[in-house]
Amino acid sequence: MKALFSYWPWILIGIAFVVALINAKPIQNAIDFLGRSISYFYLFAVIISTWEIVLRYGFNAPTLWAHELVICFCGLCYLLSGGIVTQDRAHIRITALYQIVSSRIKWYLDLFAMTLGAVCIGLLIHASLRQTRMAIMVWEKTGSAWDPPLQALIKPGISIGAVLVFIANLILLINHLKNYKNPEQS
């Protein structure tokens, strides 16, 4: 079991790399579908929050579970939507320097950002795997009065979300390198 948790992300990334070299569209479509589908959990979080407000202030009967469940839904949405945000290049970026440099320097800045992003997300994947394994094996709970096993959902969400971001970043990097134009020729 330990070996499975240690290697599954890298096997998945290796498969994604090979597929991305051939045709990245199916992977991009899957990331897009997951990112758009998971966004409906925000609606569930709003409905649950509204329900809690009505019960708490309208009937003086608060729930034990609403706040934790909303935090779990929003956390999972945030983690699992990282792939589509990376794929659409919708992350916040500081463009003051980027806008004034030549297209050649922009290409190298993009290459640096994608490479650094891949290294950082790769380290996050590596660091999160042990925590994910332990959370699932002990069925880690929150320790509150309700005490649900939400940590056993959130911690794997960190690993899965990081793998999605890594794959989306890898596809961007491959496409960036495929679209390289020699500055001396242009």
N, C-alpha and C positions, 0 to 999 in steps of 0.2 A: 504494500500500500504506500509505503514511504517513497519508493521509486516512482510510482505513478504520479504522486504529487510533485516530485522533483523534476520530472521531465515532460509532463504533458504540455506546458506552455511552449517549450522550445520545439517539440515535435509539431505542434500546431503552427507555430511561426515558420518552421522549415517548410511545411506543406504550403502555407500561404505564400511564402517567398517563391517557390517553384510555380505555383498557380499565377502569381502576380507577374512573373516573367513571361508567361504564356498569354494569359488574359485575366486582368484584374477585375473585370466587370462583375463576375458573380460574387466575388468577395465584397466589392463596393456595394452591390445591391443588398447583400445580407447585412452589412453594417448599417446601411441606410434604413432597411426595414426594422432592424432591432432598435435603432435610435428613435425612429418615429413611433414605433409601437410602445416603447417604454415610456414615452411622454404622457400616455394616458394615466399613468400612476400619479402624476401631479393632480389630475382631476379627482382621483380617488382620495388623495390627501386633502383636497379642499372640501370634498363632501364629508369626510370624517371629521375634519376640523369644525365645519358648520354644525354637524350633529353634536359634537362635544359642547360647542357654545350654547346651543339650544338646551341641551340637557343640564349644563352647569348653571346657566343664568336664568333659564326659563322655568326649570323644574327643580333646581337645587339638588341635582342628582348627577354629579360628575362621574366620568368613567375612569377606570384604572388604565385602560389600554390605548386610548385615542392618541395621546401625545407620543408615546413610543412607536406606535404603528405609523404615524405620520412622519416621524423622523426617519424610520426605516425606509418607507416609500421614497421620500425625497432623497435620502442618501443613495439608495440603489439607482434611482433615476439619474442622479448626478454622475455616479460611477460608470454606469452602463451607456451613458450618452456621450462619453468622451471620444469614442470611435468616430461617431458622425461629426462631432465638432472638429476633430482633427482632419477628417476626410474633406470637409467643406472649408477648411482653413479659416474657421470662425473664431479661433482663440483671440484673446486680446493681444494686440501687438503694438509696440511703440514705433511709429513710422516716421518720426522727425528726421532721423538720419537716413533711413531707408529711401525716402522720397527724393533726396537730393543727390544720391550717388548714381553712377552710370548703370546700365543694364548688366554689364559684365560683373560689376561688384555686387549687384543685387543677386545675381545667380550664385556667387560664392557665399554671400550672406545666407541665402536660403539653404544652400548645401550645409553650411555650418550649423544652422538652426535645426535642420532635420537630423543631422548626425548627432548633435548634442541631445536632442530630444529622444532619439533612439537609445542612446547610452543611458540616459536618466531613467527612462521608462523600463529599460532592461534591468537596471538595478532595482527598481521598484518591484518588478515581477519577482526577481530573485529574493528580495527581502520579504515579500508578502507570502510566499509559498509556505513557509514554516508556520506562520500565524494562521493561515488558511487551514492547513492540515490539522493543527491543534484545535482550532475552533470547531471543526467538523467532528473530529474524533471524540472530544469531550462534550459535544453538543452545547457549546458555551452559551450561557444565558446572560441576561442583562443585570440580574441581581436586584431588580425592583420588586415592588409588591406584586405586579403581574407576572414578572420573571419569564418572559418568552425567550426562545432561543434565537433572538434576532442577530446576535453576534455571529452565529453560524450561517447567517445569510449575508451580512455586511462584509465580513472578512473575505469570503470567496468572491464577493462582488468587486472588491478591490483588485484581486488577481485577474478576474475575468475582464474587468474594465481596462486594466493596464495592458492585457494582451490585445484587446480591441484597439486601443490607442497605438500600441506598437505596430500592429499589422497595418493600420491606416497610415501611420507615419512611414512604414516600410514601402508601401505602395506609392506614396508621394515621392519618396526618395528615388525609387526605381524610375518613375515617370520623369522626375527631374533630371536624372542622369541620361535617360533615353532622349530627352529633348535638348541635350547640350549642343550648343552651336559654338564652334570655335570663334572667339572674338577676332582673331587675325583674319578670318575668312570673310567676316561681315563688314 
